[in-house]
Amino acid sequence: MAEHCLNLSKLQSGQLWTDQMSMATLGTFSAFGYNKTELCRAEWDQVGGSAVTVTKQLRAMKEAHGVDPTGLGRWSWIRVRGKYEQFVRFVSCYCPVPGGGGTGGAWCQHVRYYKSEGIQDPNPRTLVVKEICTAIKSWMDDGDHVILGMDVNKDVHKGFCNTQLANIGMFEAIICNHPTKSVPATCNTDRISRRRIDSIWASPGVEFV
């Protein structure tokens, strides 16, 4: 899940994502990312964030989990061990766009963070794409298979994000596996153009059934 808009530090027991998922499906496990760099100014409905949930069966195979190391919650991941010492890392990532949500929007949150880190004119879209690609490349170099679900907030087949993912060997899985199908739009404001702003990418060697 990308852009869940929840700040766990402001939620009570029973309202947490893990609580809700456990009530819906017993035995699940979630890695949950949200912006921890602005807890003093954030409410419970903090724009942005990411989460990955696995079933009870995959939970038993879980080796590790984690989130975006900046503390912005832009991506979350869960690593599972399969047969023959094969590892798969499931990743969810959110890429912000300027303008939405005012000063509390994800774009402005990220701009404030990077300015505090000494970057005077940051582009959060460019930065998150570069940084998630660097992370994915390091995971693949370690021998992991990677499956990435990402809210790009722009056409997934065009632009910087698609190019950067392709450059590290990631392929867009939906069209590749359904080349003759008409894929629906993934945003309710793009039903006519059928533009897809969310998709799934995978590393070489991943096969979808």
C-alpha positions as CSV (number, residue, x, y, z in Angstrom):
1,M,0.0,0.0,0.0
2,A,1.2,3.5,-0.9
3,E,0.0,6.8,0.7
4,H,-2.0,5.3,3.5
5,C,-2.0,8.7,5.2
6,L,-1.7,7.4,8.8
7,N,0.6,8.5,11.6
8,L,1.0,5.5,13.9
9,S,2.3,7.7,16.8
10,K,-1.0,9.5,17.0
11,L,-3.3,6.4,16.9
12,Q,-4.5,4.4,19.8
13,S,-4.3,0.6,20.3
14,G,-6.9,-1.1,18.1
15,Q,-6.7,1.7,15.5
16,L,-3.3,0.7,14.2
17,W,-2.9,-0.8,10.7
18,T,-1.6,-4.1,12.2
19,D,-4.6,-4.3,14.5
20,Q,-7.0,-3.8,11.6
21,M,-5.3,-6.3,9.4
22,S,-5.1,-8.9,12.1
23,M,-8.9,-8.6,12.7
24,A,-9.5,-8.9,8.9
25,T,-7.0,-11.8,8.3
26,L,-5.4,-13.6,11.2
27,G,-1.7,-14.1,11.3
28,T,-0.7,-11.3,8.9
29,F,2.4,-9.2,9.3
30,S,2.9,-5.6,8.2
31,A,5.9,-3.3,7.7
32,F,4.6,0.2,8.0
33,G,6.4,3.4,7.1
34,Y,5.3,7.0,7.9
35,N,7.1,10.3,8.3
36,K,8.8,10.2,11.7
37,T,10.8,13.4,11.1
38,E,7.8,15.8,11.9
39,L,6.0,14.0,14.7
40,C,5.6,17.2,16.7
41,R,3.6,18.9,13.9
42,A,1.8,15.9,12.4
43,E,-1.8,14.7,13.2
44,W,-3.0,11.2,12.9
45,D,-4.0,11.7,9.2
46,Q,-0.5,12.5,7.9
47,V,-0.3,12.5,4.1
48,G,2.0,10.0,2.5
49,G,3.5,6.8,3.9
50,S,3.8,3.2,2.7
51,A,3.1,-0.3,3.9
52,V,3.5,-4.0,3.0
53,T,1.4,-6.8,4.4
54,V,2.1,-10.5,4.0
55,T,-0.1,-13.5,4.8
56,K,0.3,-15.9,7.7
57,Q,2.1,-18.4,5.4
58,L,4.7,-15.8,4.3
59,R,5.0,-14.4,7.8
60,A,6.4,-17.8,8.8
61,M,9.1,-17.3,6.1
62,K,9.9,-13.7,7.1
63,E,13.6,-13.0,7.6
64,A,13.6,-9.2,8.0
65,H,11.6,-6.1,7.4
66,G,12.3,-2.4,7.3
67,V,11.5,1.1,6.0
68,D,13.0,4.1,4.2
69,P,16.1,5.0,6.2
70,T,15.5,8.7,6.0
71,G,12.5,8.4,8.4
72,L,10.1,9.8,5.7
73,G,8.3,6.5,5.3
74,R,8.5,6.6,1.5
75,W,9.0,2.9,1.2
76,S,8.6,-0.3,3.3
77,W,9.8,-3.8,2.7
78,I,9.5,-7.4,3.9
79,R,12.1,-10.1,3.1
80,V,11.1,-13.7,3.0
81,R,13.1,-16.9,2.6
82,G,12.0,-19.5,0.1
83,K,13.3,-22.9,-1.0
84,Y,16.9,-23.4,-1.9
85,E,17.9,-20.3,0.0
86,Q,16.1,-18.0,-2.4
87,F,15.1,-14.6,-0.9
88,V,12.3,-12.3,-2.1
89,R,11.9,-8.8,-0.9
90,F,8.4,-7.2,-1.2
91,V,8.6,-3.4,-1.4
92,S,5.9,-0.7,-1.4
93,C,6.9,2.8,-2.4
94,Y,5.2,6.2,-2.6
95,C,6.4,9.0,-4.9
96,P,4.9,12.4,-4.1
97,V,3.8,15.2,-6.5
98,P,3.9,19.0,-5.8
99,G,0.9,20.9,-4.8
100,G,-1.3,18.4,-3.1
101,G,-2.1,18.8,0.6
102,G,-0.7,22.3,1.1
103,T,2.1,22.6,3.6
104,G,1.1,19.3,5.2
105,G,1.3,17.4,1.9
106,A,3.9,14.8,1.3
107,W,5.8,17.0,-1.1
108,C,6.2,19.8,1.4
109,Q,7.1,17.3,4.2
110,H,9.9,15.9,2.0
111,V,11.1,19.4,1.0
112,R,11.4,20.4,4.6
113,Y,13.4,17.3,5.4
114,Y,15.9,17.7,2.6
115,K,16.4,21.4,3.3
116,S,17.2,20.4,6.9
117,E,19.8,18.1,5.4
118,G,21.4,20.9,3.5
119,I,19.8,20.5,0.1
120,Q,18.5,24.0,-0.8
121,D,16.2,23.2,-3.8
122,P,15.2,19.5,-3.5
123,N,13.0,17.6,-5.9
124,P,11.4,14.9,-3.8
125,R,10.3,12.9,-6.9
126,T,13.8,12.7,-8.3
127,L,15.3,11.9,-4.9
128,V,12.9,9.1,-4.0
129,V,13.3,7.4,-7.4
130,K,17.1,7.6,-7.2
131,E,17.2,6.4,-3.6
132,I,14.8,3.5,-4.0
133,C,16.7,2.4,-7.2
134,T,19.9,2.5,-5.2
135,A,18.3,0.3,-2.5
136,I,16.9,-2.1,-5.0
137,K,20.2,-2.4,-6.8
138,S,22.0,-3.2,-3.5
139,W,19.4,-5.9,-2.6
140,M,19.7,-7.5,-6.0
141,D,23.5,-7.4,-5.7
142,D,23.0,-9.3,-2.5
143,G,21.1,-12.0,-4.4
144,D,17.5,-11.0,-3.5
145,H,14.6,-11.1,-5.9
146,V,12.6,-7.9,-5.7
147,I,9.0,-7.2,-6.3
148,L,8.1,-3.5,-6.1
149,G,4.6,-1.9,-5.9
150,M,4.9,1.8,-6.5
151,D,2.5,4.8,-6.6
152,V,4.4,6.9,-9.2
153,N,1.7,9.6,-9.5
154,K,2.5,9.9,-13.2
155,D,2.2,7.6,-16.2
156,V,4.2,4.5,-15.2
157,H,5.3,3.9,-18.8
158,K,7.0,7.3,-19.3
159,G,9.5,9.6,-17.6
160,F,12.3,9.4,-15.1
161,C,10.9,6.7,-12.8
162,N,10.4,4.2,-15.6
163,T,13.8,4.9,-17.1
164,Q,15.6,4.5,-13.8
165,L,13.9,1.3,-12.9
166,A,14.7,-0.1,-16.3
167,N,18.3,0.9,-16.0
168,I,18.8,-1.4,-13.0
169,G,17.0,-4.3,-14.7
170,M,13.5,-4.0,-13.2
171,F,10.6,-4.8,-15.6
172,E,7.0,-3.6,-15.4
173,A,5.2,-6.9,-14.6
174,I,1.5,-6.2,-15.5
175,I,1.9,-5.3,-19.1
176,C,4.6,-7.8,-19.6
177,N,2.4,-10.6,-18.4
178,H,-0.8,-9.3,-20.1
179,P,0.4,-7.8,-23.4
180,T,-2.9,-8.3,-25.2
181,K,-5.1,-6.9,-22.4
182,S,-6.5,-3.4,-21.9
183,V,-5.2,-2.5,-18.5
184,P,-7.5,-0.2,-16.5
185,A,-6.6,3.2,-15.1
186,T,-5.4,3.1,-11.5
187,C,-6.7,6.5,-10.5
188,N,-10.4,7.6,-10.6
189,T,-9.5,10.9,-12.2
190,D,-8.0,9.1,-15.3
191,R,-10.8,6.8,-16.3
192,I,-11.1,8.4,-19.8
193,S,-7.4,8.5,-20.6
194,R,-6.8,5.2,-18.8
195,R,-3.5,6.5,-17.5
196,R,-1.8,4.2,-15.0
197,I,0.0,5.9,-12.2
198,D,0.6,2.7,-10.1
199,S,2.2,-0.5,-11.1
200,I,4.3,-3.5,-10.1
201,W,7.9,-4.0,-11.1
202,A,10.1,-7.1,-10.6
203,S,13.7,-8.0,-10.9
204,P,15.1,-10.4,-13.5
205,G,14.2,-14.0,-12.7
206,V,10.9,-13.3,-11.1
207,E,8.1,-15.3,-12.8
208,F,4.4,-14.5,-12.3
209,V,1.8,-17.2,-12.4
